[in-house]
């Protein structure tokens, strides 16, 4: 049930989050220009209702349809939601958009699948356009007569329920569910599925809503982090807390404090009580925000406050939540023997993988294969081209000194050989790996270079060697650097000292350079972007190796590698990559360079230099 809710919440979030900028624009227009706003302007206030009733639902529905049925699904969702809007014009149809968007995408996806191989030559454009038009019209009609009134009734019931909670002073008890839900990654299902639609309806009528404040308040998490900073007995935890405070409070990334709660679950009491006190204060003061605060940064939280005393009240609520949370968490942290932050981080990563639709991170699943029976270990990724190759090289070097005669190699997750005893893959690929190699033990992880699951596998193998437990500490034998095929990495394919950019831009830049150097054609660039959507190519230790999907091999002209150095890093999810290494492989020609790259990761000082300071010649000599 928890996994289902996490996936549902993730899907809702994926519909709403790309459009948060539009919600913020609407919130600013509301805050500034309505009659009670900062600078009332009757003409500009006229933007509020059309944006709320039409723009936001259409954007959300388009995104929902696109998630299910691609671009055509997005168009279907946009058409369908207009029917819902017309069916209940007095209500903002965000919930209707979250329903009709995916339905529209699903319908056209099923139609396209049914038409595969049956579409007459020369009629493709006609059929594609008319199918969207006809099915879109039908869904719009259904939305107008059925879904719109139904969603309106649901909104009325939910809003009435909230009014009852507020009138009886029970709304603060929502924190009992909200705070644990955040740590369990269920917050998206609650926040985007329930709070935002209700809050938007209330804001339309009253100009603000307390519902926007229930989940986004950064105060409860801030109190927990401050308590760890002040009273943690673990030096690593204590030293990490100040940075986490900045990321959480100013950046609005609440996930940063989840490991601090998970290392000592009793601490969850602190943010619960802190948020109860804050919501009670906001209820008494009739507080509310004019729009959604996303991310939950103090900057975003304050910017959505009504003018005048509204901002003071909003800030006091944050301070109350932080103060109470700090006071409750402090004695718990003082008296407890908490787990290490690393263990808690691993647990958080596992839970996050579940929320994204993957399986929990677990080492050594499939107990049927014992350590003594392991003769072949396969590292598997989507295409078998990059991340699995580096992971296999690093682990092969690591176990070499154990002298167990184990073969370690890599392949595509869909082509695991039948004699594989262990398959190592990322969590999101676990189902495909199990189907490809049902006889093998699965080791699931978050990245191929440094993961607790790999450590557990290594320690089990080390226990078999003649050195016993001492072998687990034995350093890997030095692997002589292999000579890579000339032309796979050239000086023109190395760019150093690049300014930080977003992940998508970095991947496209690597693909464009591969294309300019004649390794691939332009279609490979999009294949690299699509590959990243399947599962991250972040390897760990500041290295990412984006490459195309397994279906893009025909776009590769010859094997090539490009190296993009970003000293300040590129965000790959929760991690930063300083080396973005674009790969295009034909056969195994590129694997020697990947082996050299993996080998260089063993030298921490060299790795730091490569990531931030090394010039083209140094990188060429090290990797080539």
N, C-alpha and C positions, 0 to 999 in steps of 0.2 A: 504493500500500500504506500509506504514511504517513497519507494522508487518511482511509483506511478505519479505521485503528487509532485515529486521533484522534476520529472520529465514534463509534466503538465505546466508547472511553474516556469520551467526553462522555455517552453514553447510560447507561453504568454509573454514572457520577457522579450523573446526574440521578435515578437510583433510590435511591442511598444517601444523598446529601447532605441531602435534606429530613428524613431520619430520624436524622441524626447526634446530635441531642439525646437520642434514645432510647438510642443506643449509649453516649453519655456517662453517662446515668443508670445503665445497666447496669454500666458501668465503675466508677462511684463506689460503687455497692452492693457490687460485688465487692471493691474496694479497702478499703472500710470494714468489712464485716460477715462475710466468710468467716473461717475458723478462723485464718488467718495475717494477717488484715487489721488495720487500725488499731484498731478497736473491735469485736472479734468478737461476733456476736450470732446464735445458731443460728436463731432464727425469721426474722429479716430475711435471713439468708443463703439461706433457702429461696426467695427471690425470684430468685436468680441463674439457676437452670436453666430455670424457666418463661419468663423474659424472653428468654434466649438461644435456647431451642429453639422457642418459639412466637411471642412478641411481635415480635422483630426480623425473622424471616423473613416473617411476615405483613405487617408494615409495608412491607418492601422489595418484596414481591410486589405488594401493592396499588398502590404508587407506579409500579412497572414496568408493570402492567396499565393504569393510568390514563394513563400517557404515550402508550400505543399506542391504547387504546380508550375514553378518557374515564372517567367515573365507573363506567359499567357494566363497562368493562375492568378497573378497579381491584377491583371485587367479584369478578369472574372470577378474577383473580390470587390474591386472598385465599383463595378456595375451593380453587383448584388446588394451592396450595402446602401446604395441610394434608395432602393425599394424599402429597406428597413427604416431609413430616415423619414421617408414620405409616410410610412405607416404609423409613425409616432413622432410627429414633428415637434412636439412640445418637450421632448426629452433628448439629451445628448446620447447618441447611440454608440458609445464606445463598446459596451458589452455586445451589442448587435454586430459591431464590426469584428470583434474577436471570434464571433461565431460564423458569420457569413463569409469572411475572408477565406478561412481554411476550407469551408464547404465549396466555395467557388473554385479554389485550386484543386480540390479533390475531384470534382466533377470533370474538369477539363483534362486532368491527368488520366483519369479512367478512359475518357473518350480517345485521347491520343494513343493510349496503349491498345485500345480496341482497333484503332485504325492502322496500327503498324503492319506494313506489308500489304495493305488492302487499298491504299490511296492511289487512284489513277494518275498516271504521269501527266503533268501539265495542269492538274487541278489542285495542287497542294495549297497554293495561296488562297484560292476560292474556298476550299473546305476549311482551312485553318481560320480564316476571318469569319466565315458564316457560322462556324461552330461556336466561337466565342460569343458572337452576337445573339444567336438563338438561345443558347444555354444561359447566357447572361440575362437576357430578357425574362426567361422563365424564372430564374432565381430572384430577380428584382420583383416580379409579380408576387411570388411566394413570400418574399420579405415584406412587401407592402401589406398584404392581407393577413399574414400569419405571424412571421417572426417579429416584426415591429411591435404590434400590440402585445405579444408575449413578453418581449424584453422590457417593454414599458411596465407591465404588471410586475415583473420580477424586480425592477428598480424601485417601484413603489413599496413593495413588501420589504426589501432590504433597507430602504431609507426609513420606513416606519420602524423597523427593528432598531436601527441606530437611534432614532428619536426616543424610543422607549428606554434604551440604555442610557442616553444622555439625561433624560428627565428623571430617571431613578438613580442617577449617579453611579452607574455600573460600567461606563465606558472605560475607566482606568483598568478594569480587569482584563481588557483586551491584551495588555502587556504580558499576561501570563502565557498567552499563546504566541504573541509576536516575537518576543526575544528568543525563546527556544527555536522557533521556526527559522529565524535568521541564521543561527548557528548550524541548523540542519539543512540549510539551503532550500527551505520551503517558503522563504519570504516572497519570492516572485509570484507564486500562486496566490498568496494572500494580497500582496500589495497591488500588483497590476490586474489581478482578476476581480478583486472586490473593492479595495479601498479607493483606487483611482476613479472608477466609474461613479461610485457613490459621492465621493468628494467633488467630482466635476459637476454633478447635478446640484449639490448643495451650493457650490461656488457660483453657479449660474443664478441661483435665487438670492443668496445672501452676500455674494461677493467674496466669500472665503469659506474654508471648511477645516475643521479640526482633524478630519480623516487623513488629510495630507501629512499630519504631524505624527501619526501613530508609529510608523515604521522608520521614517527618515531621520528622526532626531539623533544627532551624533553624540549626545550627552551620555547615555548609558554605557556605550562602548568606551568612551573617553575615560570615564571613571575607573573602569577595569584596568585599562592600560596605565593610568597614573598610579594605581595601587601596586601593580607589578613593578613599576619603575621605583617606587618608594620602598617596597618591602620584600621583593623577591630575594630568596637566598641563593638562587642560581645566577651566577654572574652573566652567562650568555643571555638569559632571559631579561635580566635587569638592564644590560647594555643595549638590547634590541628595542626595548620599550619606547625610548624617546623618538626614534625614527618612525616607529609604528604610530605614535601619537600624531605626528605631522601628516602621515599618509592618510590616517583615518579622519582626523578632525578637519584638515584643510583640503585634502584630496577627495574625501567622501568615499574612500574604499573601505567599507565596513568589514570586508572579509579579512582584513589584516589582524583584527582582534579575535577572530574565531579560534585560532590555535591556543590563545591564552586562556580561553574558556575551556577548550577541550582537554588541556593538560590537567585541569582540575575542575571537573564538571559542576561541583558544588558552587563554584563562582557564578554560575548562571543566575543564582538568586539575586546577585547585585544588580545587573542590568534590569531584571524584572521589577524589583522594588524601585529602582531609580526611574524607570519609565512610568510606573504607576503614579509616583509622586508628580512627575512632569505632566502627565495627562490630567491628573486631578487639578493641578494648578491651571492648566490651559482651559479646562472645563469651567472652573470658577470664574476665570477672567474672560470667558467667551472669546477665546483666541482661535486663530485659524490662519491658514496660508491661502493665497489667491490662486496658486497653481502647484503642480507637483515639484518637489525638491528632489532632483535626480542629477548626479549622484547625491548621497546624503552628506554633503559638505556643509560646514557652518556658513560658507559663503553662499551656496545655493539656498540653504535653509533661511537665511536672513533676507536674501534678495526677493523671496516670495512672500515676505511679510507685508501686511497692510501698513500704510504710512503712520507716522506719529507714534503713539504709545504701543501700537501693534508690534513694532520692531523691538521695543524694550521688553514687552511681555514674552515675545518669542525667545529672546536671548536669555531672559531669566529662567524660562522653562528648560533650556539647554543646561544652564548652570545648575539648576536644581537636580536634574537627572544625573549630571556628572558628579555632583557633590554627594548625593545619596549613594550612588553606585560605588564611589570611592570609599565611603565610610563602611559600607557593608562588605565590600571585597577585601579591604585591608586586613581585618582579623583572620579571615579565612586563609588568605595567602600567607600570613605570618605563621599560622599553626599547621599548615598542611605540608606534606611532602609531595610536591607536584612532580609530574613526569617532566621529562626534558622537552624543551620547545621543539626539538627536531622530531620527536615522536608525535607530538601534537600536530605539527605541520604535515607529517605523513598521513595522519588520520584525516586532517582537513582535506588534503589532496585526494584521498580515497573517496571521501564523501562528495567532494566537488565532481569527481569523475562520474559518480552515480547520478548527480544532478544533471550532468550533461548527456546522460543516456548510456554511459559506459557501465562496466561492472566494477564492483569494489576492487581496490588495489589489494591483491593478496599474493603472497609469495608461495611458490611451490604448491599450486593446486594440482589435483589429479594424483592422489596418493598412490595409485597403482604402480607407479614407476619409482623404484627405490634408487638411492644415490649410487649403490654399487652396480646398478644395471645401466647407468648412463654412459653411452658411447658416442652419441651425437647430439649436439645442442644447436638448434636453429634459431637465429635471430630473424624475426619476420616483421616487415612493414608493408605498406600498401603495394609499392612497386618493387621492393627488393633492391632499390637502386642506391639509396644514400644512408638514411638513418640506421637501418639494420646492418649495413656493411660496416659502419664505424663502430656500432655497438659490439658486433661480433669480433672485430679486430681488437678492441680494447679488452674484452673479456678473455679472448684467446691468449693475449699477452699476460693477462693476470693469472691464469691458471697454468701457464707453461711450466713454471717451476714445480708444480705438483706432480708432474710426470705420470699422469693417469691415462694417457693415450686417448683422450677425448677429442673428437673433431668438433670444432666450432666454426660454423659458417652462416651465411645469410641467404634469404630468398624472399620472394613475394609471399604474403600471408595466404594467398589462395593456391600456392604451389609448394606446400611443405612436403618433403619426401616422406615416404611411408616408413622409413627406418629411423626417423627422428624420435629420440627419447624425450627431449625437452624442447618446448617452443617458448621463446621469449618474445613478447609483443606488448604494445601499448594497450591499456585497458579497453579502449574503444574498439579495438580489433579482436577482442577475445572470442566473440561468437564465430567470426570467420576463421580464426585459427583452430577452434575446436572442431569446426566442420571439416576443415582441411586435414587435420591430423588428430582424429579421435583417439588414437593410441597413445598420444604423447601427454606428458605433464605440462601444464601451462604455468608460466611465470609472467604475471602481468605487472606493468610498471608505468611510470609517468614519463621518464626519459631514459635513454639507452646508456648514458654515460655514468650517472651516479644515482642509484636508487636503492633503498633498503632491501627490496626484493632480490636484487643482484647480490647484495652483500650476504643475504641469507643463503642463496644458492652456492656462492663461493665458500662460505664457511662449512656447509654440508659436504662439499667436495673435498675441502682441505682436511676434514676429519678422516677421510679415507686414505690419505697419503701416508707415507712412512713416518712423517714428522708429527702426525697426530695434530693436537691442538696447536702446537707451535707452528705448524705449516700455515695456519691461517694468517700468521703475521709475516710470513716469508715474502720478501719483495719479488715482484715479477722479474724474470730474467730479461736482460736488455736485448731487445730485438734489433738486429741490424737494419738500418734503413734500406728499403728496397728502391731500386731504380724504376721510376715511373716512366711510362711511355711518353716520349717527347711530343709536345704539341697539345697535350690535354690541358696543361696549365701553362699559360704564357704571361709575360710581364704585362701585356696590355689588358689582361683579365684580372688584374689586381688593382683595387682602388683603396687608398688609405686616407685616414683623417676625415672621413665623411661626417657631415652634420646629422644629428639624430632625425629620423623620420618615423612615420607610423609603419606598422608591419607590412601592410599591403603595398605601400610605396617601395619599401626595401625589397620585397620579393619581386615586384615588377622591374625594379632597377637591375636586379641580378639577371632576370630573364631577358631584359632588353640588351644587356651586355653580351649574354650568350648568343643572342640573335645577331648583334652587330659583328661579332667575331666569327660568325659562320657556323656555329655549332648546331643551331636549331633554326626553325622558321618561326614566324611571329605567333602562330597558334600555340606554341609551347609556353608562352608567357601566361596565357589564360589557364593552361593546364597546371601551371605551378600554383596559381591562385586557388584553383579548385582543389588541388591536393592539400593545401593548407586547411581548407574547410573540413576535410575528412578527419584529419588528426594532425596535431601540431608537429612541425619538423624541428622544433626546438630540442636539442640533444642534451642540454645540461652544460654546466661549466662555461656559460657565455657563448655557446656555439649553436647556430641554427644552419640547417642544410636544405633549404627549399629545393624542390625538384618537381617534375611533372607527374601526372597520374600514370598508372600502368597502361591506360588506353592511349597515351600520347607518344608512344615510342616511335610511331611513324613520322612524327614531326622532328625527330632528332637526326641531324645530318651526319654528325660524328661526335665522339666523346669529347666533352669539354667541362672544365671547372672554372668558375670565377670566384674571387674572394673580395668581399666588401667589408672594410674595417670601419666600424662605428665606435669611436672611443667612448662616447657617452651612452651607447647602447640603444637598442631598438626593442620596444616592448613586445614580447611574444606571450600574451596572456599575463600571468603573474611574474614572468621571468624577463630578464634583459639579455639580448644577444649582442655581443660586440663584434663577432665574426659571423657574417651572413654569407654562406658558401653555396652558390648556385651550382647545380649539377645537371648535366645531360649525359647519359651513358648509353653506349652501344656495347653490348656484351660486358666484359669485365675490364675494359681498358682503363676505366677511371678508378678501379678499386685500389691500386697501389698508392695513389695520392691520398685516398681516404685512409689507408693504413698509416701513411706518414703523418697525416693530420691527427689521427687517433693516438699515435705514438708520442707526438709532441705534447699531448694533454697530460702526460705523466709528469712533466716538468712544470711545476706551478709558476716558477719565475719566468720561464720561457713563454708559457701561456699568457701570463699577464702582459708581457712585452708584445706578443703577437696581437693581443686584443686592443691595445691602446697606443703603443708607441712605434712598433716595427715599421720599417719602410718596405718598399716593393722588393728590393733585393733580399732582405732578410726573410720575408714571407716566401719568396720564390725558392731560396735555398733550403728553407725548412720543410716546405710542403712538396716541392718538386723533386 
